[in-house]
């Protein structure tokens, strides 16, 4: 898991994402409280140059040939009414290979065991800025595809105490369910998930997706104080 769930909400609209007069003890004085390491695992998260806790994560898009995708629904510990849908995955351990980390997170969260060689990709990349338990975080995410002929049984016995507290469900979703949830206002991360699941059901064509949400592009640009930063999440990039 993210150590905080993925996409747990964006920084408050009325918060200044700029430096607010400079960092305090390496943290952003507005977006990151002094006790941030009490809310996040400091073994996984460290303060970046922008003053936000940062980590790299690996995630799995487990998609069947019929277009079903494995997803979790979680809520903010500080605001249980705020929920969102996200993919299995989480932060990498020190020195951990992203593919191995993706496999580890998948089995911890779903009980589905696969070999790292079963994963394709990384098929996508996402830069995410989100707020969880009053802390605004930044995460760099790599997505791998697990293309399955059909759904597999799910187990929850590997969940951490945090996951048992903030994860409401894990299940297989079809594209119609995803689209309906998005239309009624349910937050889904990545935002383009319904679109790419339909495409990935028939397999990956080798082109890597940029899944950074448009609003995150704006926040990242402001944090970096580079208004001309370009990030177009509707563009697909070819593998090098």
Secondary structure, DSSP 8 states (H G I E B T S, - for coil): --SS-TT-----TTS--S-TTS-BTTB-TTTS-TTGGGTS-TTT-EE-TTSSEEEEEEEEEEEETTS-EEEEEEEETTEEEEEEEEEEEEE--TT--HHHHHHHHHHHHH-----GGG-EEEEEEEEEEEEETTEEEEEEEEEEEEEESS------TT--HHHHHHEEEEEEE-HHHHHHHHHTT-EESSTTHHHHHHHHTT---SEEEE---HHHHHHHHHHHT-TT----TT-EEE--
